[in-house]
Amino acid sequence: MADEKKGLESALRRKLLMGLAGMPALAMMPRMAFAAAPPTSAVNTTGLAVTDSEVTVGILHSATGTMAISETGSIQAEKLAIVQINEMGGVLGRKIKVIQEDGASDWPTFAEKAKKLLVNDHCAAVMGCWTSASRKAALPVFEQYNGLLYYPTFYEGLEQSKNVIYTGQEATQQILASLDWVAKEKGAKSFFMIGSDYIWPRTSNKIARKHIENVLKGTVAGEEYFPLGHTQFNSVINKIKLKKPDVIFADVVGGSNVAFYKQLKAAGIDLSKQTLLTISVTEDEIDGIGGDNIAGAYSCMKYFQSLKNPNNEKFVAAFKKMWGDKTVIGDVTQAAYLGPFLWKMAVEKAGSFDVDKVVAASPGIEFKEAPEGYVKIHENHHLWSKTRVAKALPTGQFEVVYESPELIEPNPFPKGYQ
């Protein structure tokens, strides 16, 4: 257990030190000449924190606690995007100012900090949350005070709010696509599900079970959940060894991943022989897990750092320049990077920072420079995007083995899965 905690802490320490190392470079960036801005009275009629020269946005993620291993990358990506937007001249001629709050891996804290950002700080938009529990806790606040949240994480779907733009995948784009792939490519019929004990894994596995049993005509050999931050998985690993499923379907999140994958390896489970499909491990988590402990596992995401396209090559280079050459970039980190750009484009299309006008302008917004490739905002506030499956390598990176031929239309309320 001490080794697993050390792995988590050392990964976070590296991220922190790299972030601090990157800050002097930011301080030395030249001041940009901002274009003549339209009058504030014309672009801000609802009392947001907008002046003639600045607009304030919030960043709300867990910088501390068990979820920091996953959420640190989102903070870094959003800050990078905002620096780049400011270098381009800002939004409607205004420089973006950031107020950052720490959700501290505690759901009531997310709600409290969301209220502060909206009511006290009057943020024009907030980039934030990670777990579905944190989003669910903050959502009533955004709806009550008519705030705008850009939410970056893949999630279970079954939600659509006027006040949220979902830049990650919903269930049909990740869960169902990954199950179809593993059934076809591996001939999988039996699945053992293991997840963290909160809304996203439980709802995701409910959707997955219906697909396995009703569509794939397979079976679920076991389904187990553990509290966030849990580090003792030997008992469930013994059950997995006894059941011998075709696939271990894992949606363990945060720091618990370090313990789970190290203990799987210690128990003699060879992931080059035992198929494991995760919908929760990205390069960010492997930074703490260690590549050797998860090599051979498959992950279903829309983005991997190893993607070969010009947009991604520029993004990876800029990210590493700002945050350190040894930093890694996972799926949610990339989705977080999209948020400030999608907001900027919607504001400029609307010609206003007013939330209702930005929301109305958002459907149809296209981001052709996205690192994952072209994305587009759907009328349901989710993104059209591709699905990819990749194999974890000992290096900590992934090798993409499948990519959907076309963009997958988001469908947060799929029939038969609710």
MIDREN-612160 format. One record per residue (C-alpha): residue in one letter; residue number from 1; x, y, z. Coordinates in steps of 0.05 Angstrom, whole numbers, plus 5000, padded with zeros to 4 digits. Layout:
<vextor r="A" k="NUM" x="X" y="Y" z="Z"/>
...
// end
This chain:
<vextor r="M" k="1" x="5000" y="5000" z="5000"/>
<vextor r="A" k="2" x="5058" y="5047" z="5015"/>
<vextor r="D" k="3" x="5086" y="5035" z="4945"/>
<vextor r="E" k="4" x="5019" y="5051" z="4914"/>
<vextor r="K" k="5" x="5012" y="5116" z="4953"/>
<vextor r="K" k="6" x="5084" y="5133" z="4935"/>
<vextor r="G" k="7" x="5068" y="5122" z="4861"/>
<vextor r="L" k="8" x="5009" y="5170" z="4865"/>
<vextor r="E" k="9" x="5047" y="5222" z="4905"/>
<vextor r="S" k="10" x="5108" y="5220" z="4860"/>
<vextor r="A" k="11" x="5066" y="5229" z="4798"/>
<vextor r="L" k="12" x="5031" y="5290" z="4828"/>
<vextor r="R" k="13" x="5097" y="5318" z="4852"/>
<vextor r="R" k="14" x="5125" y="5313" z="4782"/>
<vextor r="K" k="15" x="5064" y="5349" z="4754"/>
<vextor r="L" k="16" x="5070" y="5404" z="4806"/>
<vextor r="L" k="17" x="5144" y="5415" z="4796"/>
<vextor r="M" k="18" x="5136" y="5416" z="4721"/>
<vextor r="G" k="19" x="5080" y="5466" z="4727"/>
<vextor r="L" k="20" x="5122" y="5511" z="4771"/>
<vextor r="A" k="21" x="5180" y="5505" z="4722"/>
<vextor r="G" k="22" x="5134" y="5528" z="4666"/>
<vextor r="M" k="23" x="5110" y="5591" z="4702"/>
<vextor r="P" k="24" x="5171" y="5635" z="4689"/>
<vextor r="A" k="25" x="5162" y="5623" z="4615"/>
<vextor r="L" k="26" x="5090" y="5649" z="4620"/>
<vextor r="A" k="27" x="5114" y="5711" z="4658"/>
<vextor r="M" k="28" x="5162" y="5727" z="4601"/>
<vextor r="M" k="29" x="5110" y="5723" z="4546"/>
<vextor r="P" k="30" x="5101" y="5790" z="4511"/>
<vextor r="R" k="31" x="5039" y="5830" z="4524"/>
<vextor r="M" k="32" x="4992" y="5825" z="4465"/>
<vextor r="A" k="33" x="4961" y="5884" z="4432"/>
<vextor r="F" k="34" x="4887" y="5871" z="4437"/>
<vextor r="A" k="35" x="4841" y="5894" z="4381"/>
<vextor r="A" k="36" x="4791" y="5949" z="4392"/>
<vextor r="A" k="37" x="4736" y="5917" z="4433"/>
<vextor r="P" k="38" x="4662" y="5929" z="4426"/>
<vextor r="P" k="39" x="4634" y="5969" z="4485"/>
<vextor r="T" k="40" x="4622" y="5930" z="4548"/>
<vextor r="S" k="41" x="4550" y="5954" z="4552"/>
<vextor r="A" k="42" x="4536" y="5919" z="4486"/>
<vextor r="V" k="43" x="4568" y="5852" z="4503"/>
<vextor r="N" k="44" x="4551" y="5845" z="4577"/>
<vextor r="T" k="45" x="4480" y="5859" z="4596"/>
<vextor r="T" k="46" x="4474" y="5810" z="4655"/>
<vextor r="G" k="47" x="4527" y="5834" z="4704"/>
<vextor r="L" k="48" x="4583" y="5786" z="4688"/>
<vextor r="A" k="49" x="4656" y="5801" z="4705"/>
<vextor r="V" k="50" x="4671" y="5836" z="4639"/>
<vextor r="T" k="51" x="4708" y="5902" z="4632"/>
<vextor r="D" k="52" x="4733" y="5940" z="4572"/>
<vextor r="S" k="53" x="4798" y="5900" z="4574"/>
<vextor r="E" k="54" x="4784" y="5835" z="4612"/>
<vextor r="V" k="55" x="4734" y="5778" z="4619"/>
<vextor r="T" k="56" x="4737" y="5731" z="4679"/>
<vextor r="V" k="57" x="4727" y="5656" z="4675"/>
<vextor r="G" k="58" x="4733" y="5603" z="4729"/>
<vextor r="I" k="59" x="4771" y="5538" z="4733"/>
<vextor r="L" k="60" x="4742" y="5487" z="4782"/>
<vextor r="H" k="61" x="4777" y="5420" z="4789"/>
<vextor r="S" k="62" x="4808" y="5378" z="4844"/>
<vextor r="A" k="63" x="4880" y="5402" z="4854"/>
<vextor r="T" k="64" x="4883" y="5361" z="4918"/>
<vextor r="G" k="65" x="4855" y="5294" z="4942"/>
<vextor r="T" k="66" x="4847" y="5227" z="4908"/>
<vextor r="M" k="67" x="4822" y="5256" z="4842"/>
<vextor r="A" k="68" x="4881" y="5304" z="4833"/>
<vextor r="I" k="69" x="4919" y="5250" z="4794"/>
<vextor r="S" k="70" x="4865" y="5255" z="4741"/>
<vextor r="E" k="71" x="4845" y="5328" z="4745"/>
<vextor r="T" k="72" x="4913" y="5362" z="4745"/>
<vextor r="G" k="73" x="4918" y="5352" z="4670"/>
<vextor r="S" k="74" x="4852" y="5387" z="4659"/>
<vextor r="I" k="75" x="4876" y="5448" z="4698"/>
<vextor r="Q" k="76" x="4940" y="5449" z="4657"/>
<vextor r="A" k="77" x="4903" y="5442" z="4590"/>
<vextor r="E" k="78" x="4853" y="5497" z="4606"/>
<vextor r="K" k="79" x="4908" y="5545" z="4626"/>
<vextor r="L" k="80" x="4946" y="5529" z="4562"/>
<vextor r="A" k="81" x="4884" y="5543" z="4520"/>
<vextor r="I" k="82" x="4872" y="5609" z="4555"/>
<vextor r="V" k="83" x="4945" y="5631" z="4546"/>
<vextor r="Q" k="84" x="4939" y="5614" z="4472"/>
<vextor r="I" k="85" x="4872" y="5651" z="4465"/>
<vextor r="N" k="86" x="4902" y="5712" z="4499"/>
<vextor r="E" k="87" x="4961" y="5709" z="4451"/>
<vextor r="M" k="88" x="4911" y="5710" z="4394"/>
<vextor r="G" k="89" x="4879" y="5774" z="4420"/>
<vextor r="G" k="90" x="4831" y="5746" z="4472"/>
<vextor r="V" k="91" x="4755" y="5743" z="4465"/>
<vextor r="L" k="92" x="4718" y="5802" z="4435"/>
<vextor r="G" k="93" x="4782" y="5842" z="4445"/>
<vextor r="R" k="94" x="4787" y="5824" z="4519"/>
<vextor r="K" k="95" x="4841" y="5785" z="4556"/>
<vextor r="I" k="96" x="4816" y="5725" z="4595"/>
<vextor r="K" k="97" x="4829" y="5729" z="4670"/>
<vextor r="V" k="98" x="4826" y="5664" z="4709"/>
<vextor r="I" k="99" x="4800" y="5651" z="4779"/>
<vextor r="Q" k="100" x="4818" y="5580" z="4801"/>
<vextor r="E" k="101" x="4783" y="5542" z="4856"/>
<vextor r="D" k="102" x="4799" y="5473" z="4885"/>
<vextor r="G" k="103" x="4742" y="5423" z="4889"/>
<vextor r="A" k="104" x="4788" y="5381" z="4933"/>
<vextor r="S" k="105" x="4758" y="5314" z="4910"/>
<vextor r="D" k="106" x="4697" y="5331" z="4953"/>
<vextor r="W" k="107" x="4629" y="5338" z="4919"/>
<vextor r="P" k="108" x="4597" y="5389" z="4967"/>
<vextor r="T" k="109" x="4660" y="5432" z="4959"/>
<vextor r="F" k="110" x="4648" y="5433" z="4883"/>
<vextor r="A" k="111" x="4578" y="5461" z="4894"/>
<vextor r="E" k="112" x="4604" y="5513" z="4944"/>
<vextor r="K" k="113" x="4661" y="5535" z="4898"/>
<vextor r="A" k="114" x="4615" y="5537" z="4838"/>
<vextor r="K" k="115" x="4569" y="5585" z="4875"/>
<vextor r="K" k="116" x="4629" y="5629" z="4893"/>
<vextor r="L" k="117" x="4652" y="5633" z="4821"/>
<vextor r="L" k="118" x="4582" y="5651" z="4796"/>
<vextor r="V" k="119" x="4554" y="5694" z="4851"/>
<vextor r="N" k="120" x="4615" y="5728" z="4881"/>
<vextor r="D" k="121" x="4662" y="5728" z="4821"/>
<vextor r="H" k="122" x="4610" y="5734" z="4765"/>
<vextor r="C" k="123" x="4650" y="5688" z="4719"/>
<vextor r="A" k="124" x="4627" y="5689" z="4647"/>
<vextor r="A" k="125" x="4640" y="5614" z="4642"/>
<vextor r="V" k="126" x="4671" y="5559" z="4684"/>
<vextor r="M" k="127" x="4716" y="5502" z="4660"/>
<vextor r="G" k="128" x="4708" y="5448" z="4711"/>
<vextor r="C" k="129" x="4687" y="5385" z="4748"/>
<vextor r="W" k="130" x="4713" y="5315" z="4731"/>
<vextor r="T" k="131" x="4672" y="5261" z="4765"/>
<vextor r="S" k="132" x="4598" y="5256" z="4752"/>
<vextor r="A" k="133" x="4588" y="5264" z="4827"/>
<vextor r="S" k="134" x="4622" y="5332" z="4825"/>
<vextor r="R" k="135" x="4582" y="5352" z="4764"/>
<vextor r="K" k="136" x="4516" y="5330" z="4794"/>
<vextor r="A" k="137" x="4533" y="5369" z="4858"/>
<vextor r="A" k="138" x="4549" y="5432" z="4819"/>
<vextor r="L" k="139" x="4495" y="5428" z="4766"/>
<vextor r="P" k="140" x="4437" y="5456" z="4808"/>
<vextor r="V" k="141" x="4482" y="5516" z="4823"/>
<vextor r="F" k="142" x="4496" y="5530" z="4750"/>
<vextor r="E" k="143" x="4422" y="5522" z="4733"/>
<vextor r="Q" k="144" x="4399" y="5566" z="4791"/>
<vextor r="Y" k="145" x="4447" y="5623" z="4775"/>
<vextor r="N" k="146" x="4447" y="5613" z="4700"/>
<vextor r="G" k="147" x="4522" y="5598" z="4696"/>
<vextor r="L" k="148" x="4557" y="5562" z="4639"/>
<vextor r="L" k="149" x="4599" y="5500" z="4653"/>
<vextor r="Y" k="150" x="4646" y="5466" z="4603"/>
<vextor r="Y" k="151" x="4651" y="5395" z="4629"/>
<vextor r="P" k="152" x="4710" y="5354" z="4600"/>
<vextor r="T" k="153" x="4700" y="5283" z="4624"/>
<vextor r="F" k="154" x="4673" y="5221" z="4590"/>
<vextor r="Y" k="155" x="4610" y="5204" z="4628"/>
<vextor r="E" k="156" x="4548" y="5160" z="4631"/>
<vextor r="G" k="157" x="4502" y="5205" z="4591"/>
<vextor r="L" k="158" x="4429" y="5208" z="4612"/>
<vextor r="E" k="159" x="4436" y="5283" z="4622"/>
<vextor r="Q" k="160" x="4428" y="5347" z="4581"/>
<vextor r="S" k="161" x="4428" y="5416" z="4612"/>
<vextor r="K" k="162" x="4422" y="5484" z="4580"/>
<vextor r="N" k="163" x="4478" y="5506" z="4626"/>
<vextor r="V" k="164" x="4530" y="5453" z="4607"/>
<vextor r="I" k="165" x="4572" y="5439" z="4545"/>
<vextor r="Y" k="166" x="4597" y="5368" z="4550"/>
<vextor r="T" k="167" x="4665" y="5362" z="4515"/>
<vextor r="G" k="168" x="4677" y="5289" z="4534"/>
<vextor r="Q" k="169" x="4642" y="5227" z="4508"/>
<vextor r="E" k="170" x="4574" y="5202" z="4532"/>
<vextor r="A" k="171" x="4557" y="5128" z="4539"/>
<vextor r="T" k="172" x="4542" y="5110" z="4466"/>
<vextor r="Q" k="173" x="4607" y="5141" z="4443"/>
<vextor r="Q" k="174" x="4650" y="5103" z="4493"/>
<vextor r="I" k="175" x="4617" y="5046" z="4531"/>
<vextor r="L" k="176" x="4576" y="5015" z="4476"/>
<vextor r="A" k="177" x="4629" y="5025" z="4423"/>
<vextor r="S" k="178" x="4683" y="4993" z="4466"/>
<vextor r="L" k="179" x="4639" y="4933" z="4482"/>
<vextor r="D" k="180" x="4623" y="4923" z="4409"/>
<vextor r="W" k="181" x="4697" y="4925" z="4393"/>
<vextor r="V" k="182" x="4719" y="4875" z="4446"/>
<vextor r="A" k="183" x="4662" y="4827" z="4428"/>
<vextor r="K" k="184" x="4681" y="4828" z="4355"/>
<vextor r="E" k="185" x="4757" y="4828" z="4361"/>
<vextor r="K" k="186" x="4765" y="4783" z="4422"/>
<vextor r="G" k="187" x="4703" y="4740" z="4416"/>
<vextor r="A" k="188" x="4685" y="4762" z="4487"/>
<vextor r="K" k="189" x="4623" y="4733" z="4519"/>
<vextor r="S" k="190" x="4634" y="4739" z="4594"/>
<vextor r="F" k="191" x="4652" y="4802" z="4632"/>
<vextor r="F" k="192" x="4672" y="4819" z="4703"/>
<vextor r="M" k="193" x="4658" y="4892" z="4722"/>
<vextor r="I" k="194" x="4698" y="4930" z="4774"/>
<vextor r="G" k="195" x="4687" y="5004" z="4789"/>
<vextor r="S" k="196" x="4692" y="5059" z="4839"/>
<vextor r="D" k="197" x="4630" y="5069" z="4881"/>
<vextor r="Y" k="198" x="4594" y="5131" z="4856"/>
<vextor r="I" k="199" x="4546" y="5150" z="4801"/>
<vextor r="W" k="200" x="4590" y="5146" z="4738"/>
<vextor r="P" k="201" x="4616" y="5074" z="4746"/>
<vextor r="R" k="202" x="4549" y="5048" z="4772"/>
<vextor r="T" k="203" x="4509" y="5081" z="4716"/>
<vextor r="S" k="204" x="4561" y="5063" z="4664"/>
<vextor r="N" k="205" x="4560" y="4990" z="4685"/>
<vextor r="K" k="206" x="4484" y="4989" z="4685"/>
<vextor r="I" k="207" x="4487" y="5012" z="4613"/>
<vextor r="A" k="208" x="4543" y="4963" z="4597"/>
<vextor r="R" k="209" x="4505" y="4904" z="4629"/>
<vextor r="K" k="210" x="4443" y="4918" z="4587"/>
<vextor r="H" k="211" x="4486" y="4920" z="4524"/>
<vextor r="I" k="212" x="4524" y="4857" z="4542"/>
<vextor r="E" k="213" x="4462" y="4817" z="4560"/>
<vextor r="N" k="214" x="4411" y="4844" z="4510"/>
<vextor r="V" k="215" x="4453" y="4861" z="4449"/>
<vextor r="L" k="216" x="4517" y="4820" z="4453"/>
<vextor r="K" k="217" x="4480" y="4761" z="4486"/>
<vextor r="G" k="218" x="4537" y="4754" z="4536"/>
<vextor r="T" k="219" x="4539" y="4747" z="4612"/>
<vextor r="V" k="220" x="4564" y="4788" z="4670"/>
<vextor r="A" k="221" x="4605" y="4742" z="4715"/>
<vextor r="G" k="222" x="4613" y="4793" z="4771"/>
<vextor r="E" k="223" x="4603" y="4866" z="4789"/>
<vextor r="E" k="224" x="4640" y="4899" z="4847"/>
<vextor r="Y" k="225" x="4648" y="4970" z="4872"/>
<vextor r="F" k="226" x="4698" y="5003" z="4919"/>
<vextor r="P" k="227" x="4701" y="5072" z="4952"/>
<vextor r="L" k="228" x="4742" y="5127" z="4920"/>
<vextor r="G" k="229" x="4813" y="5123" z="4946"/>
<vextor r="H" k="230" x="4807" y="5048" z="4961"/>
<vextor r="T" k="231" x="4874" y="5011" z="4959"/>
<vextor r="Q" k="232" x="4859" y="4938" z="4976"/>
<vextor r="F" k="233" x="4836" y="4898" z="4916"/>
<vextor r="N" k="234" x="4864" y="4829" z="4930"/>
<vextor r="S" k="235" x="4796" y="4800" z="4949"/>
<vextor r="V" k="236" x="4762" y="4820" z="4883"/>
<vextor r="I" k="237" x="4824" y="4799" z="4844"/>
<vextor r="N" k="238" x="4816" y="4729" z="4874"/>
<vextor r="K" k="239" x="4744" y="4729" z="4851"/>
<vextor r="I" k="240" x="4765" y="4749" z="4781"/>
<vextor r="K" k="241" x="4816" y="4692" z="4779"/>
<vextor r="L" k="242" x="4762" y="4644" z="4801"/>
<vextor r="K" k="243" x="4710" y="4667" z="4751"/>
<vextor r="K" k="244" x="4759" y="4670" z="4692"/>
<vextor r="P" k="245" x="4719" y="4722" z="4651"/>
<vextor r="D" k="246" x="4736" y="4736" z="4579"/>
<vextor r="V" k="247" x="4741" y="4810" z="4597"/>
<vextor r="I" k="248" x="4754" y="4850" z="4659"/>
<vextor r="F" k="249" x="4713" y="4914" z="4648"/>
<vextor r="A" k="250" x="4743" y="4968" z="4693"/>
<vextor r="D" k="251" x="4720" y="5037" z="4711"/>
<vextor r="V" k="252" x="4760" y="5048" z="4774"/>
<vextor r="V" k="253" x="4779" y="5122" z="4779"/>
<vextor r="G" k="254" x="4832" y="5166" z="4809"/>
<vextor r="G" k="255" x="4887" y="5143" z="4855"/>
<vextor r="S" k="256" x="4855" y="5075" z="4867"/>
<vextor r="N" k="257" x="4880" y="5056" z="4798"/>
<vextor r="V" k="258" x="4952" y="5054" z="4824"/>
<vextor r="A" k="259" x="4935" y="5001" z="4875"/>
<vextor r="F" k="260" x="4889" y="4961" z="4829"/>
<vextor r="Y" k="261" x="4936" y="4951" z="4771"/>
<vextor r="K" k="262" x="4997" y="4938" z="4815"/>
<vextor r="Q" k="263" x="4959" y="4885" z="4854"/>
<vextor r="L" k="264" x="4933" y="4854" z="4789"/>
<vextor r="K" k="265" x="5004" y="4844" z="4766"/>
<vextor r="A" k="266" x="5028" y="4819" z="4834"/>
<vextor r="A" k="267" x="4971" y="4767" z="4832"/>
<vextor r="G" k="268" x="4999" y="4739" z="4767"/>
<vextor r="I" k="269" x="4945" y="4766" z="4720"/>
<vextor r="D" k="270" x="4981" y="4777" z="4654"/>
<vextor r="L" k="271" x="4943" y="4830" z="4614"/>
<vextor r="S" k="272" x="4974" y="4806" z="4549"/>
<vextor r="K" k="273" x="4933" y="4742" z="4560"/>
<vextor r="Q" k="274" x="4874" y="4765" z="4603"/>
<vextor r="T" k="275" x="4835" y="4818" z="4565"/>
<vextor r="L" k="276" x="4822" y="4880" z="4607"/>
<vextor r="L" k="277" x="4782" y="4938" z="4578"/>
<vextor r="T" k="278" x="4781" y="5003" z="4617"/>
<vextor r="I" k="279" x="4740" y="5065" z="4604"/>
<vextor r="S" k="280" x="4775" y="5104" z="4659"/>
<vextor r="V" k="281" x="4850" y="5100" z="4649"/>
<vextor r="T" k="282" x="4887" y="5151" z="4607"/>
<vextor r="E" k="283" x="4960" y="5171" z="4602"/>
<vextor r="D" k="284" x="4949" y="5215" z="4664"/>
<vextor r="E" k="285" x="4932" y="5155" z="4707"/>
<vextor r="I" k="286" x="4987" y="5112" z="4678"/>
<vextor r="D" k="287" x="5036" y="5165" z="4701"/>
<vextor r="G" k="288" x="5020" y="5142" z="4771"/>
<vextor r="I" k="289" x="5005" y="5068" z="4757"/>
<vextor r="G" k="290" x="5070" y="5056" z="4719"/>
<vextor r="G" k="291" x="5070" y="5030" z="4647"/>
<vextor r="D" k="292" x="5097" y="4961" z="4665"/>
<vextor r="N" k="293" x="5037" y="4950" z="4712"/>
<vextor r="I" k="294" x="4983" y="4960" z="4659"/>
<vextor r="A" k="295" x="5018" y="4941" z="4593"/>
<vextor r="G" k="296" x="4971" y="4900" z="4549"/>
<vextor r="A" k="297" x="4907" y="4930" z="4576"/>
<vextor r="Y" k="298" x="4859" y="4964" z="4527"/>
<vextor r="S" k="299" x="4828" y="5033" z="4538"/>
<vextor r="C" k="300" x="4770" y="5064" z="4500"/>
<vextor r="M" k="301" x="4775" y="5139" z="4492"/>
<vextor r="K" k="302" x="4768" y="5191" z="4437"/>
<vextor r="Y" k="303" x="4839" y="5217" z="4446"/>
<vextor r="F" k="304" x="4908" y="5189" z="4459"/>
<vextor r="Q" k="305" x="4972" y="5229" z="4462"/>
<vextor r="S" k="306" x="5002" y="5184" z="4408"/>
<vextor r="L" k="307" x="4951" y="5206" z="4355"/>
<vextor r="K" k="308" x="4986" y="5224" z="4290"/>
<vextor r="N" k="309" x="4957" y="5288" z="4262"/>
<vextor r="P" k="310" x="4984" y="5359" z="4254"/>
<vextor r="N" k="311" x="4936" y="5389" z="4305"/>
<vextor r="N" k="312" x="4958" y="5340" z="4358"/>
<vextor r="E" k="313" x="5032" y="5348" z="4344"/>
<vextor r="K" k="314" x="5025" y="5423" z="4355"/>
<vextor r="F" k="315" x="4983" y="5412" z="4418"/>
<vextor r="V" k="316" x="5032" y="5362" z="4449"/>
<vextor r="A" k="317" x="5091" y="5407" z="4435"/>
<vextor r="A" k="318" x="5057" y="5468" z="4466"/>
<vextor r="F" k="319" x="5033" y="5428" z="4526"/>
<vextor r="K" k="320" x="5103" y="5401" z="4541"/>
<vextor r="K" k="321" x="5135" y="5470" z="4530"/>
<vextor r="M" k="322" x="5088" y="5500" z="4583"/>
<vextor r="W" k="323" x="5085" y="5443" z="4633"/>
<vextor r="G" k="324" x="5150" y="5404" z="4624"/>
<vextor r="D" k="325" x="5176" y="5352" z="4575"/>
<vextor r="K" k="326" x="5158" y="5293" z="4619"/>
<vextor r="T" k="327" x="5085" y="5311" z="4627"/>
<vextor r="V" k="328" x="5034" y="5265" z="4593"/>
<vextor r="I" k="329" x="4967" y="5282" z="4562"/>
<vextor r="G" k="330" x="4905" y="5240" z="4570"/>
<vextor r="D" k="331" x="4835" y="5240" z="4540"/>
<vextor r="V" k="332" x="4802" y="5286" z="4591"/>
<vextor r="T" k="333" x="4862" y="5333" z="4589"/>
<vextor r="Q" k="334" x="4851" y="5342" z="4514"/>
<vextor r="A" k="335" x="4775" y="5350" z="4523"/>
<vextor r="A" k="336" x="4789" y="5403" z="4576"/>
<vextor r="Y" k="337" x="4832" y="5440" z="4525"/>
<vextor r="L" k="338" x="4772" y="5445" z="4479"/>
<vextor r="G" k="339" x="4729" y="5482" z="4529"/>
<vextor r="P" k="340" x="4760" y="5552" z="4526"/>
<vextor r="F" k="341" x="4763" y="5550" z="4450"/>
<vextor r="L" k="342" x="4691" y="5527" z="4442"/>
<vextor r="W" k="343" x="4670" y="5582" z="4490"/>
<vextor r="K" k="344" x="4710" y="5635" z="4453"/>
<vextor r="M" k="345" x="4679" y="5615" z="4386"/>
<vextor r="A" k="346" x="4609" y="5615" z="4415"/>
<vextor r="V" k="347" x="4619" y="5683" z="4447"/>
<vextor r="E" k="348" x="4645" y="5713" z="4382"/>
<vextor r="K" k="349" x="4589" y="5681" z="4342"/>
<vextor r="A" k="350" x="4538" y="5711" z="4392"/>
<vextor r="G" k="351" x="4574" y="5778" z="4396"/>
<vextor r="S" k="352" x="4561" y="5775" z="4470"/>
<vextor r="F" k="353" x="4585" y="5745" z="4536"/>
<vextor r="D" k="354" x="4513" y="5737" z="4561"/>
<vextor r="V" k="355" x="4502" y="5664" z="4578"/>
<vextor r="D" k="356" x="4436" y="5656" z="4542"/>
<vextor r="K" k="357" x="4464" y="5685" z="4478"/>
<vextor r="V" k="358" x="4527" y="5642" z="4482"/>
<vextor r="V" k="359" x="4485" y="5579" z="4494"/>
<vextor r="A" k="360" x="4441" y="5596" z="4434"/>
<vextor r="A" k="361" x="4502" y="5605" z="4390"/>
<vextor r="S" k="362" x="4536" y="5540" z="4411"/>
<vextor r="P" k="363" x="4502" y="5486" z="4369"/>
<vextor r="G" k="364" x="4538" y="5479" z="4303"/>
<vextor r="I" k="365" x="4604" y="5508" z="4329"/>
<vextor r="E" k="366" x="4661" y="5471" z="4295"/>
<vextor r="F" k="367" x="4732" y="5465" z="4321"/>
<vextor r="K" k="368" x="4775" y="5443" z="4263"/>
<vextor r="E" k="369" x="4840" y="5451" z="4303"/>
<vextor r="A" k="370" x="4821" y="5402" z="4359"/>
<vextor r="P" k="371" x="4879" y="5355" z="4376"/>
<vextor r="E" k="372" x="4833" y="5295" z="4370"/>
<vextor r="G" k="373" x="4812" y="5319" z="4301"/>
<vextor r="Y" k="374" x="4749" y="5356" z="4279"/>
<vextor r="V" k="375" x="4694" y="5364" z="4331"/>
<vextor r="K" k="376" x="4626" y="5398" z="4328"/>
<vextor r="I" k="377" x="4576" y="5418" z="4381"/>
<vextor r="H" k="378" x="4509" y="5381" z="4374"/>
<vextor r="E" k="379" x="4442" y="5412" z="4391"/>
<vextor r="N" k="380" x="4443" y="5368" z="4454"/>
<vextor r="H" k="381" x="4506" y="5404" z="4478"/>
<vextor r="H" k="382" x="4551" y="5343" z="4468"/>
<vextor r="L" k="383" x="4605" y="5336" z="4414"/>
<vextor r="W" k="384" x="4606" y="5296" z="4351"/>
<vextor r="S" k="385" x="4672" y="5258" z="4357"/>
<vextor r="K" k="386" x="4707" y="5193" z="4339"/>
<vextor r="T" k="387" x="4717" y="5133" z="4384"/>
<vextor r="R" k="388" x="4785" y="5099" z="4391"/>
<vextor r="V" k="389" x="4811" y="5037" z="4427"/>
<vextor r="A" k="390" x="4885" y="5031" z="4444"/>
<vextor r="K" k="391" x="4932" y="4982" z="4478"/>
<vextor r="A" k="392" x="4974" y="5006" z="4537"/>
<vextor r="L" k="393" x="5049" y="5001" z="4526"/>
<vextor r="P" k="394" x="5104" y="4994" z="4578"/>
<vextor r="T" k="395" x="5126" y="5064" z="4560"/>
<vextor r="G" k="396" x="5062" y="5093" z="4590"/>
<vextor r="Q" k="397" x="5035" y="5111" z="4521"/>
<vextor r="F" k="398" x="4981" y="5077" z="4479"/>
<vextor r="E" k="399" x="4980" y="5044" z="4411"/>
<vextor r="V" k="400" x="4915" y="5058" z="4375"/>
<vextor r="V" k="401" x="4885" y="4993" z="4349"/>
<vextor r="Y" k="402" x="4816" y="5017" z="4328"/>
<vextor r="E" k="403" x="4785" y="5083" z="4305"/>
<vextor r="S" k="404" x="4713" y="5092" z="4285"/>
<vextor r="P" k="405" x="4709" y="5108" z="4210"/>
<vextor r="E" k="406" x="4663" y="5167" z="4221"/>
<vextor r="L" k="407" x="4645" y="5217" z="4275"/>
<vextor r="I" k="408" x="4595" y="5187" z="4324"/>
<vextor r="E" k="409" x="4533" y="5228" z="4337"/>
<vextor r="P" k="410" x="4523" y="5240" z="4412"/>
<vextor r="N" k="411" x="4461" y="5207" z="4440"/>
<vextor r="P" k="412" x="4457" y="5219" z="4515"/>
<vextor r="F" k="413" x="4388" y="5186" z="4521"/>
<vextor r="P" k="414" x="4395" y="5120" z="4482"/>
<vextor r="K" k="415" x="4331" y="5079" z="4479"/>
<vextor r="G" k="416" x="4333" y="5015" z="4520"/>
<vextor r="Y" k="417" x="4389" y="5038" z="4566"/>
<vextor r="Q" k="418" x="4354" y="5085" z="4614"/>
// end
